[in-house]
């Protein structure tokens, strides 16, 4: 009789154990769905939003099925609505719209956890009121603790994501600042290069004209010819620094004077 009673007791526990497993699986799936929903809502671009939204759709679908098995109608309807919102998030082509539906699904995900916890706590009913009350309180406490721990874990992950996002935003801002400083500095330098180009080419032209005139004065049969090409376009300045521009015109001035020195030296040789 004892063996029969034990077997009967164990057989009675089997449906309860199976139901408990279904609730545990439903809560686990709901936690994953809520986690993916928060990540989708917290993502900083449409690709990451929809990457997590796709995972959330799968988790919400699983919760729908498990909630139906548990006869937890409200949780089933909430999971369905959250899944529809996440599917809408996947269909959007902009970050703002996709994130909007992800936010709605995230809010439903939090509600879903509460509904499943409530269903689980009130699912079993025993003939002895005291035993049922104690067991329900234990189940509710365990479920609440599990949900609380998972929520803490999810909250910690959310904080980490926020910290990483802030760091990324700071890096982007710093890069933008440096780029703006560089562009402003380069624009000022290019303006100075353009001014040097204009003045240097005018001065070199005057120098070449003066050398040509001096050549004729010293030897009317001779004509000063320079090979120095010092006239350039503005675009050529973009590919060099301010020092490079100065060096270019210094070298052209040297070429002019060296050419003049060689020619004037030949004048002395003729006179001698």
C-alpha positions as CSV (number, residue, x, y, z in Angstrom):
1,X,0.0,0.0,0.0
2,X,2.8,2.4,0.8
3,X,4.4,1.7,-2.6
4,X,1.0,2.3,-4.3
5,X,0.5,5.5,-2.3
6,X,4.0,6.7,-3.2
7,X,3.4,5.9,-6.9
8,X,0.1,7.7,-6.8
9,X,1.7,10.7,-5.1
10,X,4.5,10.8,-7.8
11,X,1.9,10.5,-10.6
12,X,0.1,13.5,-9.1
13,X,3.3,15.5,-9.1
14,X,4.0,14.8,-12.8
15,X,1.4,17.2,-14.2
16,X,2.5,19.8,-11.7
17,X,6.2,19.4,-12.6
18,X,5.4,19.6,-16.3
19,X,3.3,22.7,-15.8
20,X,6.1,24.3,-13.7
21,X,8.6,23.5,-16.5
22,X,6.3,25.2,-19.0
23,X,6.1,28.3,-16.8
24,X,9.9,28.3,-16.3
25,X,10.4,28.0,-20.0
26,X,7.9,30.7,-20.7
27,X,9.6,33.1,-18.2
28,X,13.0,32.3,-19.7
29,X,11.8,32.9,-23.2
30,X,10.0,36.1,-22.0
31,X,13.3,37.3,-20.3
32,X,15.2,36.7,-23.6
33,X,12.5,38.5,-25.5
34,X,12.6,41.5,-23.1
35,X,16.4,41.5,-23.2
36,X,16.5,41.5,-27.0
37,X,13.8,44.2,-27.1
38,X,15.8,46.5,-24.8
39,X,18.9,45.9,-27.0
40,X,16.9,46.7,-30.1
41,X,15.5,49.9,-28.5
42,X,19.0,50.9,-27.2
43,X,20.9,50.2,-30.5
44,X,22.3,53.3,-32.2
45,X,21.6,52.3,-35.8
46,X,18.8,50.6,-37.7
47,X,21.0,47.5,-38.5
48,X,21.6,46.7,-34.8
49,X,18.0,47.5,-33.9
50,X,16.7,45.1,-36.5
51,X,19.3,42.5,-35.6
52,X,18.0,42.3,-32.0
53,X,14.4,42.8,-33.2
54,X,14.7,39.6,-35.2
55,X,15.9,37.6,-32.1
56,X,13.0,39.2,-30.1
57,X,10.4,38.0,-32.6
58,X,11.6,34.4,-32.2
59,X,11.5,34.7,-28.4
60,X,8.0,36.3,-28.3
61,X,6.7,33.6,-30.6
62,X,8.0,30.9,-28.2
63,X,6.3,32.7,-25.3
64,X,3.0,32.8,-27.2
65,X,3.1,29.0,-27.6
66,X,4.1,28.3,-24.0
67,X,1.5,30.8,-22.6
68,X,-1.1,29.0,-24.7
69,X,-0.1,25.7,-23.2
70,X,-0.3,27.3,-19.7
71,X,-3.8,28.7,-20.5
72,X,-2.3,32.1,-19.6
73,X,-4.5,34.0,-22.0
74,X,-3.4,37.5,-21.1
75,X,0.3,36.6,-21.5
76,X,-0.5,34.9,-24.8
77,X,-2.1,38.1,-26.1
78,X,0.6,40.4,-24.8
79,X,3.3,38.2,-26.4
80,X,1.4,38.3,-29.7
81,X,1.1,42.1,-29.7
82,X,4.8,42.4,-28.8
83,X,5.7,40.1,-31.6
84,X,3.6,42.1,-34.1
85,X,5.4,45.3,-33.0
86,X,8.8,43.7,-33.4
87,X,7.9,42.5,-36.9
88,X,6.8,46.0,-37.7
89,X,10.2,47.2,-36.4
90,X,11.9,44.8,-39.0
91,X,9.8,46.2,-41.8
92,X,10.9,49.9,-41.3
93,X,13.6,51.5,-43.4
94,X,14.5,54.2,-40.9
95,X,16.2,54.1,-37.5
96,X,13.6,56.3,-35.9
97,X,10.6,54.2,-37.1
98,X,12.3,50.9,-36.3
99,X,13.2,52.1,-32.8
100,X,9.7,53.3,-32.2
101,X,8.2,49.8,-32.6
102,X,11.0,48.3,-30.7
103,X,10.2,50.6,-27.8
104,X,6.6,49.5,-27.8
105,X,7.6,45.8,-27.8
106,X,10.1,46.4,-25.0
107,X,7.3,47.9,-22.8
108,X,5.1,44.9,-23.6
109,X,8.0,42.6,-22.7
110,X,8.1,44.0,-19.2
111,X,4.4,43.6,-18.8
112,X,4.7,40.0,-20.2
113,X,7.1,39.0,-17.4
114,X,4.6,40.3,-14.8
115,X,1.7,38.4,-16.4
116,X,3.6,35.2,-16.6
117,X,4.7,35.5,-13.0
118,X,1.2,36.1,-11.9
119,X,-0.1,33.1,-13.9
120,X,2.6,30.9,-12.5
121,X,1.9,32.0,-8.9
122,X,-1.9,31.3,-9.3
123,X,-1.7,28.2,-11.6
124,X,-1.8,25.4,-9.1
125,X,-4.7,24.7,-6.8
126,X,-4.8,22.1,-4.1
127,X,-7.7,20.8,-2.0
128,X,-6.0,21.9,1.2
129,X,-6.0,25.7,1.2
130,X,-3.0,26.1,3.5
131,X,-0.8,23.9,1.4
132,X,-1.9,25.8,-1.8
133,X,-1.2,29.2,-0.1
134,X,2.2,28.2,1.1
135,X,3.2,26.7,-2.3
136,X,1.9,29.7,-4.2
137,X,3.8,32.1,-2.0
138,X,7.0,30.1,-2.5
139,X,6.5,30.0,-6.2
140,X,5.7,33.7,-6.4
141,X,8.8,34.5,-4.2
142,X,11.0,32.3,-6.4
143,X,9.6,33.7,-9.6
144,X,9.9,37.3,-8.3
145,X,13.5,36.7,-7.3
146,X,14.3,35.2,-10.7
147,X,12.6,38.0,-12.5
148,X,14.3,40.6,-10.2
149,X,17.8,39.0,-10.8
150,X,17.2,38.9,-14.5
151,X,16.0,42.4,-14.5
152,X,19.1,43.4,-12.6
153,X,21.2,41.6,-15.1
154,X,19.4,43.2,-18.0
155,X,19.7,46.6,-16.3
156,X,23.4,46.1,-15.8
157,X,23.8,45.2,-19.5
158,X,21.8,48.3,-20.4
159,X,24.1,50.5,-18.3
160,X,27.1,49.0,-19.9
161,X,25.6,49.6,-23.3
162,X,24.9,53.2,-22.3
163,X,28.5,53.7,-21.1
164,X,29.9,52.2,-24.4
165,X,27.5,54.4,-26.4
166,X,28.6,57.5,-24.5
167,X,32.3,56.6,-25.1
168,X,31.5,56.1,-28.8
169,X,29.7,59.5,-29.0
170,X,32.6,61.2,-27.2
171,X,35.1,59.6,-29.7
172,X,32.9,60.7,-32.6
173,X,32.7,64.2,-31.2
174,X,36.4,64.4,-30.6
175,X,37.1,63.2,-34.2
176,X,34.7,65.8,-35.5
177,X,36.4,68.5,-33.5
178,X,39.8,67.6,-34.7
179,X,38.6,67.3,-38.3
180,X,37.0,70.8,-38.0
181,X,40.2,72.2,-36.6
182,X,42.3,70.6,-39.3
183,X,40.0,71.9,-42.1
184,X,40.1,75.4,-40.6
185,X,43.8,75.4,-40.3
186,X,44.3,74.0,-43.8
187,X,41.9,76.6,-45.2
188,X,43.9,79.4,-43.6
189,X,47.2,77.9,-44.8
190,X,45.8,77.5,-48.3
191,X,44.7,81.1,-48.3
192,X,48.3,82.2,-47.3
193,X,49.7,79.9,-50.0
194,X,47.5,81.6,-52.6
195,X,48.7,85.0,-51.4
196,X,52.3,84.0,-51.6
197,X,51.8,82.5,-55.0
198,X,50.3,85.7,-56.3
199,X,53.0,88.0,-54.9
200,X,55.9,85.6,-55.7
201,X,54.8,85.2,-59.3
202,X,54.5,89.0,-59.7
203,X,57.9,89.5,-58.1
204,X,59.5,86.8,-60.2
205,X,58.0,88.3,-63.3
206,X,59.4,91.7,-62.4
207,X,62.8,90.1,-61.7
208,X,62.8,88.3,-65.0
209,X,61.8,91.5,-66.8
210,X,64.6,93.4,-65.0
211,X,67.2,90.8,-65.8
212,X,66.1,90.8,-69.5
213,X,66.4,94.6,-69.6
214,X,69.7,94.5,-67.8
215,X,70.9,91.9,-70.3
216,X,70.1,94.2,-73.2
217,X,71.7,97.2,-71.5
218,X,75.0,95.2,-71.0
219,X,75.0,93.6,-74.4
220,X,72.4,94.7,-76.9
221,X,73.2,91.6,-79.0
222,X,72.3,89.3,-76.2
223,X,68.8,88.4,-75.0
224,X,68.2,87.0,-71.5
225,X,66.3,83.7,-71.6
226,X,65.0,82.1,-68.5
227,X,64.0,78.4,-68.2
228,X,62.3,78.9,-64.8
229,X,58.6,78.0,-65.0
230,X,57.0,79.7,-61.9
231,X,53.4,80.2,-63.0
232,X,51.1,77.6,-61.5
233,X,47.4,77.0,-60.9
234,X,45.6,77.2,-57.6
235,X,44.9,73.4,-57.6
236,X,48.6,72.7,-57.4
237,X,48.7,74.4,-54.0
238,X,46.3,71.9,-52.5
239,X,48.8,69.1,-52.7
240,X,51.6,70.8,-50.8
241,X,52.2,72.6,-47.5
242,X,52.9,76.3,-46.9
243,X,56.7,75.5,-46.6
244,X,56.5,73.6,-49.9
245,X,55.0,76.6,-51.6
246,X,57.7,78.9,-50.3
247,X,60.4,76.5,-51.2
248,X,59.1,76.2,-54.8
249,X,59.3,80.0,-55.4
250,X,62.7,80.3,-53.6
251,X,64.0,77.6,-56.1
252,X,62.6,79.5,-59.0
253,X,64.2,82.7,-57.8
254,X,67.6,80.8,-57.6
255,X,67.1,79.5,-61.1
256,X,66.6,83.0,-62.4
257,X,69.6,84.5,-60.7
258,X,71.8,81.5,-61.6
259,X,70.8,81.8,-65.2
260,X,71.5,85.5,-65.0
261,X,74.9,85.0,-63.4
262,X,76.0,82.5,-66.1
263,X,74.9,84.9,-68.8
264,X,76.5,87.9,-67.2
265,X,79.7,85.9,-66.6
266,X,79.9,85.3,-70.4
267,X,79.7,89.0,-70.9
268,X,82.8,89.5,-68.8
269,X,84.6,86.8,-70.8
270,X,83.7,88.6,-74.0
271,X,85.0,91.9,-72.7
272,X,88.2,90.4,-71.5
